[in-house]
Amino acid sequence: MELNQCINYLLTTSQHRVFQEVSKRLEPFDVTPVQYGVLYCLWKGDKTTPKEIAAELKLENSTISGILDRMEKKDLLKRQVSTEDRRYIEVVLTEKGAALEKPVLDTIDTANIDILADISDEEQQILKKNLRLLAGLEED
C-alpha cells in the first residue's frame, strides 16, 4: 500500500498539522490544545471532576493529573474538595481561566475555519462525521 493511502499515515500527518496550527494560535493565551479541552469542559460546566474531564477528553486518569497540575500553576483552575461529597475533588475555574473563554473560543473557531478553508461545507460535514465514526463518537 502506498504511504499516502494508509489511514494511519493520513490521520497522523493531518493531526500533526492541525495540532501545530492550533498550538501556535493558542500560544498568546499560554494554553495548549489539551488544556483548551480541559477549559472547554469547565466552561460548559457539566464535567467538573478529574475523572469526568479525562473521560470526556479520552485521556487516562494519570495523564489528566499532570495536565491539571500545570494548569493550576498557570492559575487557570484550582482543585478543591467537593461541597456535595467530600470524597470527590472538583475542578473549578479561576477568574483568569474564566476570562479566557471568549478569546480562546473565538481563536478556535477562526482556526477551524482557516484549517478547513479549502474544503467545501458539504465535504467538511462528511469529514467530521467520518472522523467521529472512526473515533467511536458517533454511530453509523
C-alpha positions in Angstrom: 0.0 0.0 0.0 1.3 3.5 -0.9 2.0 5.6 2.2 -0.4 8.3 1.1 -3.2 5.7 1.0 -2.5 4.4 4.6 -5.2 5.7 7.0 -2.7 5.8 9.9 -0.3 8.0 7.9 -3.0 10.3 6.7 -4.6 10.7 10.1 -1.3 11.1 11.9 0.0 13.7 9.4 -3.3 15.6 9.4 -3.5 15.6 13.2 0.1 16.9 13.5 -0.6 19.7 11.1 -3.8 20.8 12.8 -2.2 20.4 16.3 0.8 22.7 15.3 -1.6 25.3 13.9 -3.9 25.3 16.9 -0.9 25.3 19.3 0.5 28.4 17.5 -2.8 30.2 17.8 -3.3 29.4 21.4 0.2 30.4 22.4 -0.7 34.1 23.2 -3.1 32.7 25.9 -0.4 30.3 27.3 -2.8 27.4 26.7 -2.1 24.2 24.9 -4.7 22.3 22.8 -5.2 19.7 25.5 -5.5 22.5 28.1 -8.2 24.1 25.8 -10.1 20.8 26.1 -10.0 20.9 29.9 -11.1 24.6 29.9 -13.9 23.8 27.5 -15.2 21.1 29.8 -15.2 23.6 32.7 -16.7 26.4 30.6 -19.6 24.1 29.7 -19.9 23.2 33.4 -21.0 19.6 33.1 -17.7 17.9 33.7 -16.1 19.1 36.9 -14.1 16.1 38.4 -10.8 15.0 37.0 -12.3 11.6 36.2 -15.2 13.2 34.2 -12.8 15.5 32.3 -10.4 12.7 31.5 -13.3 10.6 30.2 -14.6 13.5 28.0 -11.1 14.1 26.5 -10.4 10.3 26.1 -7.3 10.6 28.4 -6.0 8.4 31.2 -6.7 9.5 34.7 -3.0 9.6 35.4 -2.5 11.9 32.4 -5.1 14.4 33.4 -3.5 14.8 36.8 -0.3 16.3 35.3 -2.3 18.5 32.9 -4.3 19.8 35.9 -1.1 20.4 37.8 0.3 22.5 35.0 -2.9 24.5 34.6 -3.2 25.1 38.4 0.4 26.5 38.3 -0.8 28.9 35.5 -3.7 30.0 37.7 -6.3 28.7 35.2 -8.1 26.4 37.6 -8.0 25.0 41.1 -8.9 21.7 42.7 -11.0 21.7 45.8 -12.9 19.2 47.9 -16.5 18.8 46.6 -19.1 20.7 48.5 -21.6 18.0 47.8 -19.5 14.9 48.6 -16.2 15.3 50.4 -14.8 12.1 48.9 -14.5 13.9 45.5 -12.3 16.6 44.1 -13.9 19.3 41.9 -12.0 21.3 39.3 -13.1 24.9 39.2 -12.1 27.8 37.0 -10.2 30.7 38.4 -11.0 34.2 37.3 -8.2 34.0 34.8 -9.4 30.7 33.4 -13.0 32.0 33.1 -11.8 35.2 31.4 -10.2 33.2 28.6 -13.5 31.7 27.4 -14.4 34.2 24.7 -11.0 34.9 23.3 -10.0 31.2 23.2 -13.3 30.0 21.7 -13.0 32.8 19.1 -9.5 31.7 18.3 -10.5 28.0 18.0 -13.4 29.0 15.7 -11.1 31.0 13.5 -8.5 28.2 13.4 -11.2 25.7 12.4 -12.4 28.0 9.6 -8.9 28.6 8.3 -7.8 25.0 8.5 -10.9 23.8 6.6 -11.0 26.7 4.1 -10.0 24.6 1.1 -12.8 22.0 1.8 -16.4 22.8 0.8 -19.1 23.0 3.6 -20.6 19.7 2.5 -17.2 17.9 2.5 -16.4 19.4 5.9 -19.6 17.9 7.3 -18.8 14.5 5.7 -15.2 14.7 7.0 -16.3 15.5 10.6 -18.9 12.7 10.5 -16.4 10.2 9.3 -13.8 11.3 11.9 -16.4 10.9 14.6 -17.2 7.4 13.3 -13.5 6.5 13.3 -13.1 7.9 16.9 -16.2 5.9 18.1 -18.0 9.1 18.9 -20.9 8.6 16.5 -23.0 5.6 15.4 -23.2 4.9 11.7 
